Amino acid sequence: MSQSSSSPLRPPPELATVCARERRAILWSYFWRYRGLFAAGAVFLLLTNGLALAIPAQLGHAVQLMRDAATAESSDLLSVRSEVVRAAMIIIALAIGAGIARVYSRTTIFNAGRHIEFDLRNELYTHLTRLTPRFFGSMPTGDITSRVTNDVTYVRLLFAIAFLHIVNAVVAYTIGIQRMVALDLSLTLWCLAPLPLLLFGMRSVIHALFTQTKVVQAELSNMSSRVQENLSGVDVIKAYTLQDREIAEYRALNANFYEQNVGLARIRAMLNAMIVLIANVGTLVVLIVGARRVIEGSMDLGTFVEFNGYVVALAFPTIALGWVFAVWHRGLAAFERVCEVRNYEPRVKEPGEDALTLPTAEERERLGAIELDSVSFAYEDSPVLKDISLTIPAGSTVAIVGKTGSGKSTLVKLLARHYDPTEGAIRVEGIDLRQLPQRQLRSELGVVPQEPFLFSMTIGQNIRFGLDALQFDESLTRRAPTAALIEGLLEGGERELTQEERIAQAVEIAALDADLENFEQGLDTLVGERGVTLSGGQKQRTTIARALLTDPRILILDDALASVDTQTERRILDQLKALMYGRTSIHITHRFNALSRVDRIFVLDEGRLVEEGTHAELCQRGGLYAEMYARQKLREQLES
Ligand SMILES: Nc1ncnc2c1ncn2[C@@H]1O[C@H](COP(=O)(O)OP(=O)(O)OP(=O)(O)O)[C@@H](O)[C@H]1O
């Protein structure tokens, strides 16, 4: 838990390779998807500015009328008054029209942004579900969460705010400058003269803004990761009374985040000041140059007011551009981070045209034949499994044993195709796993992992999980079984079981029935986050029941009975033997007591298959297995 402000988990190398051109193409593809909404928004913006920028002309006209009336020796005051009132009415009508068009322009464009956010979030989440442990092992969960939540929101703002204000500025400037030029070309040039200088000066500030925005977003991810990790491991922190250190480290992270944010605020303030300067420099020029011309008599007061009206009207779009710069750069930095996840290609690929299908139970009497053909595997550089060849006949029960770290769980991960072998091939029913659609393979596998994972739902919902998948996913070829798993286990013989009976049956086989009787709510008992309210053994047995419910053709128990007492273990294994008749079971275990019941035992040592045979054969051979078995027996004798 103690870590520097940057996480020790480094993204895998392929994460950082989404080039700017590719990112622009992806951005464009989202924009293009909602081009209709953006186009409608642009039309409304045109209408807004067309109406709003017609106001200065009316104002100028009214002022000139009043000025003429005031200076003329005799004038028809009534007609001047009605002309001015008419101009005022037109101004009100224009302002109302511009207001309505402005509301529609915003709702249309923001709607497009929301659509993009919705799509991006869904696509990202779907993509995340395709990724393998290699990805999740290399990126902190808090960082992933931050990308899917905060960063996607920033991308929405990039589309909505940037499009709105950039298009608005372009339209406003086009109409405004055209009218200003028509009124007075030289005054327009005076107003625009300082702009190139200021824009040039802004370049370095904009670059600093982009860099600093990325730093702040990375720091935010760091903090999210730390909070997420520390809350998950709060018991460990308390057990070692390290709360104060963790609080101090979090404060340091927070202080750094604060500093970086202050830095960002400084850059933004500088940029905003420059933008406001640009926006107001025009007014200043009009006041100095224009006022002199009015006094000299070379410009009407009405023209002066109208010209000034355009300059003032252009101030807001200019100031808004300052905001756009911030949103734009924050959005681009966020999109870069989103793309790193979105474009991460899982190493385990779906088969293409050459995809095959597993034979059905009707086609084969016994199911679950597995063959490892010279399989080697490395997570990074150092090999974990080395040239393993073994055959597990369909319908057999085997065990994989070996010292800790010898590669047993890794073998399971390869069987479930979380990773592909670096060399060699794994075949199920004679089919290379790389040719099987992952969904099909996984729907046929029941894996009970070493560390049981329960969702914060009821026990019943946790158990039903596998069944839900079979019923929910139409693309899975195998349907949820309805026949009894063990003959005669429940009353009703050959009849089809209801879902409740199937769950009750799985609960009984997993020896969870007695525990449920003690829970007031039975299957409806909530288990808290990750199942905190259950004991280790209860959690393990819940995950066993979950795996059994899908009637898998291959059941893998990865040290899944480690927290269960030997008596219960024996009961579960006996029932499993009956249940898995005709199908394959693989037990990974550190306990040798129950191994006399399995058909074959494979012994791993430092990633190599060093022995295989039955319990009796291996004991007789006097190798590693016999040595481990003898040591365990001795330990048990000493403890009893
Ligand atoms: N995700 C991973 N990334 C890198 N190395 C890993 C990863 N998972 C496991 N390893 C390494 O692979 C080796 C084999 O681990 P594995 O979990 O397969 O052993 P095991 O035999 O199941 O051990 P145990 O009996 O203690 O569960 C270990 O050295 C471990 O550190």
The ligand as a Tripos MOL2 file, in Angstrom:
@<TRIPOS>MOLECULE
LIG
   31    33     1     0     0
SMALL
NO_CHARGES

@<TRIPOS>ATOM
      1 N1         -0.4450  -12.1600  -13.0630 N.pl3     1 LIG1
      2 C1          0.8180  -12.5380  -12.8700 C.ar      1 LIG1
      3 N2          1.8130  -11.8010  -13.3800 N.ar      1 LIG1
      4 C2          3.0990  -12.1840  -13.2130 C.ar      1 LIG1
      5 N3          3.4750  -13.2880  -12.5540 N.ar      1 LIG1
      6 C3          2.5300  -14.0690  -12.0270 C.ar      1 LIG1
      7 C4          1.1520  -13.7430  -12.1550 C.ar      1 LIG1
      8 N4          0.4150  -14.6910  -11.5320 N.ar      1 LIG1
      9 C5          1.3000  -15.5890  -11.0380 C.ar      1 LIG1
     10 N5          2.5530  -15.2220  -11.3250 N.ar      1 LIG1
     11 C6          3.7830  -15.9450  -10.9930 C.3       1 LIG1
     12 O1          3.7030  -17.2140  -11.6120 O.3       1 LIG1
     13 C7          4.2330  -18.2200  -10.7840 C.3       1 LIG1
     14 C8          3.2150  -19.3550  -10.6190 C.3       1 LIG1
     15 O2          2.0800  -18.8380   -9.9340 O.3       1 LIG1
     16 P1          0.7900  -19.7420   -9.7040 P.3       1 LIG1
     17 O3         -0.2140  -18.8730   -9.0360 O.co2     1 LIG1
     18 O4          0.4330  -20.3580  -10.9750 O.co2     1 LIG1
     19 O5          1.3570  -20.8150   -8.7040 O.3       1 LIG1
     20 P2          0.5680  -21.9130   -7.8800 P.3       1 LIG1
     21 O6          1.2730  -23.1950   -8.1070 O.co2     1 LIG1
     22 O7         -0.8690  -21.8840   -8.1690 O.co2     1 LIG1
     23 O8          0.8590  -21.3980   -6.4050 O.3       1 LIG1
     24 P3         -0.0570  -21.6050   -5.0950 P.3       1 LIG1
     25 O9         -0.0640  -23.0610   -4.7760 O.co2     1 LIG1
     26 O10         0.6860  -20.8090   -4.0700 O.co2     1 LIG1
     27 O11        -1.3840  -21.0600   -5.4050 O.co2     1 LIG1
     28 C9          4.5830  -17.5370   -9.4730 C.3       1 LIG1
     29 O12         5.9800  -17.3210   -9.4640 O.3       1 LIG1
     30 C10         3.8670  -16.2220   -9.5130 C.3       1 LIG1
     31 O13         4.6020  -15.2230   -8.8800 O.3       1 LIG1
@<TRIPOS>BOND
     1     1     2 1
     2     2     3 ar
     3     2     7 ar
     4     3     4 ar
     5     4     5 ar
     6     5     6 ar
     7     6     7 ar
     8     6    10 ar
     9     7     8 ar
    10     8     9 ar
    11     9    10 ar
    12    10    11 1
    13    11    12 1
    14    11    30 1
    15    12    13 1
    16    13    14 1
    17    13    28 1
    18    14    15 1
    19    15    16 1
    20    16    17 2
    21    16    18 1
    22    16    19 1
    23    19    20 1
    24    20    21 2
    25    20    22 1
    26    20    23 1
    27    23    24 1
    28    24    25 2
    29    24    26 1
    30    24    27 1
    31    28    29 1
    32    28    30 1
    33    30    31 1
@<TRIPOS>SUBSTRUCTURE
     1 LIG1         1 GROUP 0 **** ****
